[in-house]
């Protein structure tokens, strides 16, 4: 669903995970802080998304995944008492300056639906809830912490008490993750949001996050699934495509996007895999102008080298 929240006036549900966890694979708490601060101060920003292809993919697949999720839930539960729609308004918690664009509202009538959670227990839902749509092509078979926080932010804004994450994975499978409202987590989220707006008001920054990857390459072979042939092939393809671009059938951008997805999923900027060293990071740099204005913009760096 397109972003409907107002930057600089309310914190969106896709931003809160970085504020609560300090960082996600896509942004840090300071990134979110600067985006809102720049909007308030009317500072022009150029947002260079690290993986725009993945962003476009999620946007275009959302409607199809949502329709499929509704159909699968009906089949799994043996009834069609499920109504789902895309809300056009922003859900807000005005006192806490929180807003949320929810992918789908799902309504269950007459007969509850049941969904198995990651512990193998069945969770029952009835009434109105949230449906969050995800496309994750490096899915590890479990709900991500940032998804859990995002849906709880949506609950805080909407007043709803349950939600479901429907995730399309890399094998074309559809995964359901039921989420029941956790009041303790809601309290933590609200406290972190209050801290965020306090920093905005005071003009202060978050403490610098210690970057474990800043000056060293992390050996990631053991972090990947045992069937890591795909990543090895991507690395090899990139070096081959670089030297034989005209002869290569795949484009460097396609291969690069696949490597970026894995690096983002692992939350790494520097990695070492077999004979390859990979850098994939975004930094804030001052805009180049005739006269220095102090304005910052994001700059993305990617490199992959094969070491003999």
C-alpha positions in Angstrom: 0.0 0.0 0.0 1.3 3.5 -0.8 2.6 5.5 2.1 -0.1 7.8 3.4 1.5 9.0 6.7 3.1 12.5 6.9 6.8 12.6 7.4 7.7 15.2 10.1 4.3 14.9 11.8 3.8 11.3 12.5 6.0 8.2 12.7 5.0 5.5 10.3 4.7 1.8 11.0 7.5 0.9 8.6 9.9 3.3 10.4 9.2 2.2 14.0 11.1 -1.1 13.8 14.4 0.9 13.2 13.5 3.2 16.1 12.8 0.3 18.5 15.6 -2.0 17.3 18.1 0.8 16.6 18.6 -0.6 13.0 17.0 -2.9 10.4 18.6 -4.1 7.2 17.3 -1.0 5.5 17.7 1.9 7.9 18.9 3.0 11.3 17.1 5.0 14.0 19.3 8.0 13.0 18.3 7.6 9.4 14.6 7.9 10.4 15.4 10.8 12.7 17.2 12.8 9.9 14.4 12.1 7.4 11.8 13.7 9.7 14.1 16.5 10.9 14.9 17.4 7.3 11.2 17.5 6.4 10.4 19.7 9.3 13.2 22.1 8.4 12.3 21.9 4.7 15.7 20.5 3.7 15.6 18.8 0.3 16.4 15.1 0.4 17.2 12.6 -2.3 16.4 9.1 -1.1 18.4 6.5 -2.9 16.8 3.2 -2.1 19.3 0.4 -1.6 17.2 -2.1 -3.5 14.6 -0.3 -5.6 13.9 -3.5 -7.6 12.7 -5.3 -4.4 10.6 -2.2 -3.5 8.9 -2.3 -6.9 8.4 -6.0 -6.7 6.6 -5.8 -3.3 4.4 -3.0 -4.6 3.3 -4.8 -7.8 2.8 -8.2 -6.1 0.9 -6.9 -3.0 -2.6 -7.1 -4.6 -2.1 -10.6 -6.0 -0.6 -11.9 -2.7 -3.5 -10.3 -0.7 -6.1 -12.0 -3.0 -4.3 -15.3 -2.7 -4.1 -15.0 1.1 -7.8 -14.6 1.4 -8.5 -17.6 -0.8 -6.0 -19.8 1.1 -7.5 -18.8 4.5 -10.9 -19.7 3.2 -9.7 -23.1 2.0 -7.7 -23.8 5.2 -10.7 -23.0 7.3 -13.4 -24.5 5.1 -15.6 -21.5 4.9 -15.9 -18.2 3.1 -16.9 -15.9 5.9 -13.8 -13.7 5.3 -14.0 -10.1 4.0 -10.9 -8.2 3.2 -10.4 -4.7 1.9 -7.7 -2.0 1.3 -8.3 1.0 3.6 -7.8 4.4 2.0 -7.3 6.4 5.2 -4.4 6.7 7.6 -4.9 5.2 11.1 -3.6 7.6 13.7 -2.7 7.8 17.3 -2.6 11.6 17.5 -1.3 11.9 21.1 1.8 9.8 20.3 2.2 11.2 16.8 2.0 7.8 15.2 0.4 7.0 11.9 -0.1 3.8 9.8 -1.0 2.8 6.3 -2.4 -0.7 6.7 -2.2 -3.1 3.7 -5.6 -4.8 4.3 -8.3 -4.9 6.9 -9.7 -8.4 7.4 -13.1 -9.2 8.9 -14.1 -12.7 10.1 -17.8 -13.4 10.7 -19.8 -16.3 12.1 -17.0 -18.8 12.3 -13.5 -18.1 13.7 -10.4 -18.8 11.5 -7.5 -20.8 12.9 -3.8 -20.4 11.9 -0.9 -22.4 13.1 1.9 -20.3 14.7 5.6 -21.0 14.6 5.3 -23.2 17.8 2.8 -25.5 16.2 -0.1 -24.1 18.2 -3.4 -23.1 16.6 -4.5 -19.5 17.1 -8.1 -18.5 16.6 -9.2 -15.1 15.3 -12.7 -13.6 15.0 -13.9 -10.1 14.2 -11.7 -7.4 12.6 -7.9 -7.5 12.3 -4.9 -6.5 10.2 -3.4 -8.2 7.2 0.2 -7.2 6.4 1.5 -8.4 3.0 5.2 -9.3 2.6 7.3 -10.6 -0.3 10.6 -12.0 1.1 12.7 -13.8 -1.5 15.2 -14.9 1.2 12.7 -16.1 3.7 14.0 -18.2 6.6 10.6 -19.7 7.7 9.9 -17.4 10.6 8.5 -14.0 11.4 11.0 -11.2 11.5 11.2 -8.9 14.6 10.6 -5.8 12.4 7.3 -7.3 11.1 6.1 -8.0 14.6 6.9 -4.4 15.6 5.3 -3.0 12.5 2.0 -4.8 13.1 1.9 -3.8 16.8 2.4 -0.2 15.7 -0.6 -0.7 13.4 -2.6 -2.1 16.3 -1.7 1.0 18.5 -3.0 3.3 15.7 -6.1 1.3 14.7 -7.2 -0.1 18.1 -7.3 -3.6 16.6 -6.0 -6.5 18.7 -4.8 -9.1 16.2 -3.1 -9.4 12.8 -1.8 -11.8 10.3 1.4 -11.5 8.2 1.1 -13.2 4.8 4.5 -13.7 3.2 5.3 -14.8 -0.3 8.7 -16.6 -0.2 11.4 -17.3 -2.7 9.9 -20.8 -3.5 6.5 -19.3 -4.3 5.0 -20.5 -1.0 2.6 -18.5 1.1 3.3 -18.3 4.8 0.9 -17.1 7.5 2.1 -15.7 10.8 -0.7 -14.9 13.4 0.0 -12.0 15.8 -1.9 -11.4 19.0 -1.6 -8.1 20.7 1.2 -8.0 23.3 0.6 -5.1 25.7 4.2 -5.2 26.9 5.6 -4.8 23.4 3.1 -1.9 22.8 4.4 -0.1 25.9 8.0 -0.5 24.6 7.0 0.9 21.2 5.2 3.9 22.6 8.2 4.7 24.9 10.6 4.5 21.9 8.3 6.7 19.9 8.2 9.3 22.7 12.0 9.2 22.8 12.1 9.8 19.1 9.9 12.9 19.2 11.9 14.2 22.2 15.1 14.0 20.1 13.3 15.8 17.3 12.2 18.6 19.6 15.6 19.0 21.3 17.6 18.8 18.1 19.6 15.9 19.5 20.8 12.7 17.8 20.8 9.1 18.7 24.0 7.7 20.1 26.2 6.3 17.3 25.6 2.6 16.7 28.7 0.5 17.0 29.3 -0.9 13.5 30.8 -4.3 13.9 31.3 -4.4 10.1 32.9 -1.0 9.8 36.5 -2.1 9.4 36.3 -5.8 9.0 34.8 -8.3 6.6 32.5 -10.8 8.2 32.8 -14.4 7.1 29.2 -15.3 6.2 29.4 -18.8 4.8 28.3 -20.3 8.1 25.5 -17.8 8.4 23.9 -18.9 5.1 21.8 -22.0 4.6 23.8 -25.1 3.8 22.5 -24.9 0.2 24.4 -21.7 -0.5 25.2 -22.5 -4.1 23.0 -19.6 -5.3 25.0 -17.0 -3.4 28.3 -18.5 -4.6 27.0 -18.4 -8.2 25.8 -14.8 -7.8 29.3 -13.7 -6.7 30.9 -15.6 -9.5 28.4 -14.3 -12.0 29.1 -10.7 -10.9 32.8 -10.9 -11.5 32.3 -12.7 -14.8 29.7 -10.1 -15.9 32.1 -7.3 -15.0 34.8 -8.6 -17.3 32.6 -10.0 -20.1 29.6 -7.7 -19.9 28.8 -7.9 -23.6 28.9 -11.7 -23.7 27.0 -12.3 -20.5 23.3 -13.2 -20.7 22.4 -11.8 -17.3 22.8 -8.1 -16.5 25.0 -6.9 -13.7 22.1 -5.1 -12.2 20.0 -8.3 -11.9 22.9 -10.2 -10.2 23.7 -7.2 -8.0 20.1 -7.0 -6.8 20.2 -10.7 -5.7 23.4 -10.1 -3.7 21.9 -6.9 -2.2 18.9 -8.9 -1.0 21.0 -11.4 0.8 23.3 -8.7 2.4 20.2 -6.8 3.6 18.6 -9.9 5.0 21.7 -10.7 7.0 22.0 -7.0 8.1 25.6 -6.7 6.9 27.5 -4.0 5.0 30.8 -5.9 4.6 31.0 -9.6 4.1 33.5 -12.3 3.1 32.3 -15.4 1.3 34.8 -18.0 0.1 37.1 -16.0 -2.2 34.8 -13.0 -2.5 34.7 -9.7 -0.5 31.5 -7.8 -0.7 30.6 -4.2 0.3 27.0 -3.1 0.3 26.4 0.1 2.4 24.6 3.4 2.4 26.1 6.5 3.9 25.1 10.1 4.4 27.2 12.6 2.4 27.0 16.3 2.0 25.6 17.5 -1.2 28.1 18.8 -3.7 27.3 22.4 -4.5 29.1 25.6 -5.3 28.5 26.8 -1.8 28.4 24.4 1.1 24.9 24.2 2.6 25.3 21.3 5.0 22.5 19.4 3.2 23.0 15.6 3.3 22.0 12.9 0.9 22.3 9.2 0.9 25.1 7.6 -1.1 25.1 3.8 -1.8 28.3 1.9 -2.4 28.5 -1.7 -3.8 31.6 -3.6 -4.7 32.5 -7.3 -5.1 36.0 -8.5 -5.5 37.4 -12.0 -5.9 40.6 -12.6 -3.9 43.1 -15.1 -5.2 
